[in-house]
């Protein structure tokens, strides 16, 4: 029987669960692992992986740890929360907007207010 844990948790705890899900999703994308592949490696259904990445509070810690292990073997939960994995730094750099060319002195002067 499945229980809805959301009414039993504070809004802060719900936000933390959602944050863990977002970090897991970012790590999976940074490591270029498909969601279906990560779920299969963890022995989970893809629908469960979707719920984990959404931060569903009804997912067990065992499911979350298995999913983390499937994405990044050997990575601990504290390392995930601190985002210390090098692939996350590479993803952040790739997501950052970058100028194609350096700004000229006139362009810099126009932006100086």
trRosetta pair geometry for C-beta under 8 A, 3 or more apart (Angstrom, degrees):
i j d omega theta_ij theta_ji phi_ij phi_ji
2 58 6.5 46 -173 -178 98 140
3 58 6.5 180 81 -127 62 107
4 7 6.5 57 114 4 102 96
4 58 6.3 -58 -122 -71 37 126
5 8 5.4 -69 -166 43 60 113
5 9 6.1 46 145 -22 88 112
5 57 4.2 -125 87 118 116 108
5 58 5.0 169 8 -81 105 64
6 9 6.2 -70 -148 36 31 104
6 14 6.5 53 -140 -104 80 122
6 57 5.5 144 -75 39 61 129
6 58 7.7 -46 -30 -40 80 91
9 13 4.2 -116 -175 86 110 126
9 14 5.3 134 108 -54 124 82
9 17 7.6 17 158 -13 167 134
9 57 5.6 -131 -4 -140 151 162
10 13 4.9 96 55 7 77 99
10 14 7.1 -139 97 -4 42 87
11 14 5.5 -51 -147 37 36 115
11 15 6.3 40 152 -21 66 104
12 15 5.7 -55 -151 35 31 111
12 16 6.5 32 150 -20 64 104
13 16 5.4 -50 -147 35 36 114
13 17 6.5 39 153 -20 65 101
13 57 7.4 65 130 -112 100 132
14 17 5.7 -51 -150 34 33 112
14 18 6.5 33 150 -17 64 105
14 55 7.4 95 180 139 61 120
14 57 6.3 -66 -112 -50 72 129
15 18 5.6 -53 -149 38 34 113
15 19 6.3 40 150 -24 65 104
16 19 5.4 -50 -148 33 34 116
16 20 6.6 37 152 -20 64 99
17 20 5.8 -49 -152 31 34 112
17 21 6.6 35 149 -18 63 104
17 55 4.3 122 125 -176 78 93
17 56 7.4 -103 151 73 127 15
17 57 5.0 -56 -120 -84 177 79
18 21 5.5 -54 -152 36 35 114
18 22 6.4 37 151 -20 67 104
18 54 7.2 -41 -124 158 78 48
18 55 3.2 -156 -97 45 44 176
19 22 5.6 -51 -146 35 33 111
19 23 6.3 32 155 -17 65 105
19 55 7.0 73 15 -104 35 136
20 23 5.8 -56 -148 38 31 110
20 24 6.4 33 152 -20 65 105
20 55 6.3 123 57 -113 79 89
20 64 7.0 4 147 -153 133 137
20 80 7.6 57 -145 123 77 126
20 81 7.4 -34 -103 -90 81 89
21 24 5.7 -54 -148 35 31 111
21 25 6.4 30 154 -18 65 105
21 52 5.9 174 -118 145 92 48
21 53 4.7 114 -175 -174 93 24
21 54 5.4 -64 173 68 158 14
21 55 3.5 -120 3 -57 134 70
21 56 7.5 94 -81 4 144 57
22 25 5.7 -55 -149 36 31 111
22 26 6.3 31 153 -18 65 106
22 53 7.5 91 -79 -173 29 70
22 55 7.1 -8 -22 -50 76 116
23 26 5.7 -51 -145 37 32 111
23 27 6.2 34 154 -20 64 106
23 80 5.5 113 137 163 128 94
23 81 6.7 21 -178 -100 177 42
23 83 6.7 -122 -139 -78 111 92
24 27 5.7 -54 -146 37 30 112
24 28 6.3 33 154 -21 64 105
24 52 6.3 -58 93 137 160 103
24 53 5.7 -128 87 -103 108 72
24 64 7.5 -116 -74 -155 150 85
24 67 6.4 31 -162 122 139 120
24 68 6.5 -94 -117 -86 106 79
24 71 6.9 160 -163 2 80 162
24 80 7.0 14 -78 -168 67 136
25 28 5.7 -52 -148 34 31 112
25 29 6.5 27 154 -14 64 105
25 53 4.2 87 -68 -151 107 114
26 29 5.8 -57 -148 40 32 107
26 30 6.0 33 153 -22 66 108
26 83 7.9 -15 100 -119 137 112
26 88 6.4 58 133 -124 111 99
26 91 6.6 158 -180 109 90 157
27 30 5.5 -53 -143 37 31 113
27 31 6.2 18 160 -8 65 110
27 68 7.8 25 89 -133 154 75
27 71 5.6 86 118 141 109 141
27 72 6.0 -71 169 -23 125 129
27 75 7.7 -177 -163 111 146 166
27 80 6.4 -49 -53 -134 152 96
27 85 6.3 68 -127 46 103 155
27 87 7.1 86 -150 87 64 117
27 88 6.3 -37 -97 -73 69 105
28 31 6.1 -64 -146 45 26 101
28 33 5.0 -92 -160 66 76 100
28 35 6.6 61 156 -87 151 66
28 38 5.6 -52 -128 -49 122 159
28 53 7.6 -58 16 -97 142 126
28 71 4.9 -86 -90 -127 77 130
29 32 7.2 29 -177 -79 36 39
29 91 6.5 98 105 -129 95 143
30 85 7.1 124 104 105 146 122
30 87 4.0 125 143 138 111 99
30 88 5.1 -57 -96 -83 172 48
30 90 6.6 124 -160 68 101 92
30 91 3.8 -86 -104 -38 97 136
31 71 5.9 137 46 178 150 84
31 72 6.2 -154 -65 -74 154 89
31 87 5.2 44 -73 155 67 167
33 37 5.6 -128 -175 83 83 117
33 38 5.0 87 137 -60 124 104
33 70 7.8 156 167 132 154 84
33 71 5.6 -168 52 -131 155 74
34 37 4.3 88 62 7 90 106
34 38 6.9 -162 89 -7 46 84
35 38 5.8 -55 -146 37 31 109
35 39 6.2 31 156 -19 65 108
35 46 6.2 84 127 -149 100 95
35 49 5.2 153 -179 125 94 139
35 50 7.1 57 175 -69 143 70
35 53 7.4 -61 -124 -22 120 150
36 39 5.8 -55 -146 38 30 112
36 40 6.3 30 155 -20 64 107
36 46 5.0 -20 -106 -97 71 125
36 49 7.7 -166 -87 43 31 155
37 40 5.7 -55 -146 36 30 110
37 41 6.4 30 155 -18 64 106
38 41 5.8 -55 -148 37 31 111
38 42 6.3 20 156 -11 64 112
38 49 6.2 122 91 -132 102 141
38 67 6.4 56 153 -158 108 77
38 70 4.8 122 -163 118 68 118
38 71 5.1 15 -131 -75 125 81
39 42 5.8 -65 -147 44 29 105
39 44 4.6 -96 -159 81 80 91
39 45 6.3 -31 173 122 131 17
39 46 4.7 175 46 -92 167 52
39 48 6.6 134 -140 65 115 90
39 49 3.9 -94 -79 -38 111 135
39 67 7.3 -7 -98 -116 55 96
39 70 7.5 132 -63 116 13 164
40 43 7.6 39 -177 -72 30 28
40 44 7.8 -99 -60 54 20 59
41 70 3.6 141 96 -146 111 109
42 49 7.5 132 48 -85 136 103
42 63 7.4 79 156 -161 128 61
42 66 4.2 115 -159 136 97 96
42 67 4.7 5 -102 -87 165 51
42 69 7.0 126 -105 65 90 87
42 70 3.8 -87 -54 -29 88 144
43 66 6.4 -62 43 170 96 144
44 48 4.3 -114 179 79 112 131
44 49 5.7 130 105 -51 127 83
44 52 7.8 15 160 -19 166 135
44 63 6.2 91 -95 -151 132 99
44 66 6.8 140 -36 102 112 124
44 67 6.4 -15 6 -78 150 96
45 48 4.7 100 59 0 79 101
45 49 7.3 -141 99 -4 47 83
46 49 5.3 -50 -153 33 42 116
46 50 6.5 48 147 -23 68 98
47 50 5.5 -45 -152 30 36 116
47 51 6.7 36 149 -17 63 103
48 51 5.6 -53 -151 37 36 111
48 52 6.4 41 149 -23 67 102
48 59 7.0 123 -169 -115 87 110
48 63 6.4 -104 167 -164 124 137
49 52 5.5 -49 -147 33 34 114
49 53 6.4 27 156 -13 65 106
49 67 6.3 153 -116 -125 81 127
50 53 6.0 -61 -150 41 29 106
50 54 6.3 25 152 -17 65 110
51 54 5.6 -57 -145 39 32 110
51 56 3.9 -27 179 8 93 145
51 58 7.5 -49 169 65 135 95
51 59 5.7 157 119 -59 108 117
52 55 7.8 43 173 -67 31 25
52 56 6.8 -64 -74 35 28 96
52 59 5.1 122 -92 -128 75 171
52 63 6.4 -141 -84 131 124 108
52 64 5.9 165 -144 -100 116 71
52 67 5.3 123 146 -9 169 174
56 59 5.1 95 84 -19 95 100
59 63 5.0 -108 -177 76 96 134
59 64 6.0 107 127 -53 119 92
60 63 4.8 102 59 3 79 98
60 64 7.2 -144 100 -2 45 86
61 64 5.4 -54 -148 39 39 113
61 65 6.0 38 154 -18 71 105
62 65 5.9 -55 -144 39 29 107
62 66 6.2 28 157 -18 64 108
63 66 5.8 -55 -145 38 29 110
63 67 6.2 30 155 -20 64 108
64 67 5.8 -56 -149 37 29 111
64 68 6.4 30 152 -19 64 106
65 68 5.6 -51 -145 36 33 113
65 69 6.3 33 154 -19 65 106
65 77 7.2 -57 -101 -60 85 111
66 69 5.7 -55 -147 38 31 112
66 70 6.4 34 152 -23 64 105
67 70 5.6 -52 -148 33 32 113
67 71 6.6 25 154 -15 64 106
68 71 5.9 -61 -150 38 31 106
68 72 6.5 -42 176 48 68 88
68 75 6.3 -120 167 83 100 101
68 77 6.8 -43 -132 -84 176 71
68 80 6.2 -75 -136 -61 127 151
69 72 7.5 -88 -130 71 21 49
69 73 5.8 44 -170 -110 68 57
69 74 7.9 93 -133 -15 75 31
69 75 7.8 -172 -98 47 44 77
70 73 7.9 29 -106 -66 12 75
71 75 7.7 -51 89 41 89 134
72 75 3.8 15 115 2 119 136
72 80 7.8 160 53 -84 139 100
72 85 6.3 -64 -135 -116 159 147
72 87 7.8 -154 -99 32 123 136
75 79 5.2 -125 -168 84 81 130
75 80 6.1 93 145 -58 115 89
75 85 6.1 -5 -123 -83 137 120
76 79 4.7 97 57 6 79 103
76 80 7.1 -137 100 -6 44 85
77 80 5.4 -51 -149 33 37 114
77 81 6.3 34 154 -18 68 104
78 81 5.6 -55 -145 38 34 110
78 82 6.2 23 158 -10 68 109
79 82 5.9 -60 -141 46 30 104
79 84 4.9 -87 -156 50 78 111
79 85 6.5 89 151 -52 105 82
80 83 7.3 20 178 -76 33 46
80 85 7.3 15 -100 -22 53 118
83 88 4.9 -131 -169 127 90 159
84 88 7.8 69 58 45 11 130
85 88 4.7 91 72 -2 90 104
85 89 7.6 -162 97 -4 52 82
86 89 5.5 -51 -154 34 45 113
86 90 6.5 44 150 -18 71 102
87 90 5.5 -51 -149 37 38 113
87 91 6.4 41 150 -21 67 103
88 91 5.5 -49 -146 35 35 113
88 92 6.4 37 153 -20 65 103
89 92 5.7 -51 -147 35 32 112
89 93 6.4 32 153 -18 63 106
90 93 5.7 -54 -149 37 32 111
90 94 6.3 31 153 -18 65 107
91 94 5.7 -56 -147 38 32 110
91 95 6.2 27 156 -17 66 109
92 95 5.8 -58 -144 39 29 109
92 96 6.4 41 154 -35 63 101
93 96 5.7 -44 -149 18 32 116
99 102 6.8 99 108 -94 135 31
99 103 7.1 -66 -163 -42 163 81
103 107 4.1 -127 -171 92 99 126
103 108 5.1 123 117 -56 124 83
103 111 7.6 -21 -178 3 161 136
104 107 4.7 97 52 7 75 103
104 108 7.0 -140 95 -3 40 87
105 108 5.7 -55 -147 39 32 111
105 109 6.2 35 153 -22 65 106
106 109 5.6 -52 -147 35 31 113
106 110 6.5 35 152 -23 63 103
107 110 5.7 -50 -149 31 32 113
107 111 6.7 25 153 -13 62 106
108 111 5.9 -61 -152 39 34 107
108 112 6.5 40 150 -31 66 104
109 112 5.6 -49 -148 23 35 116
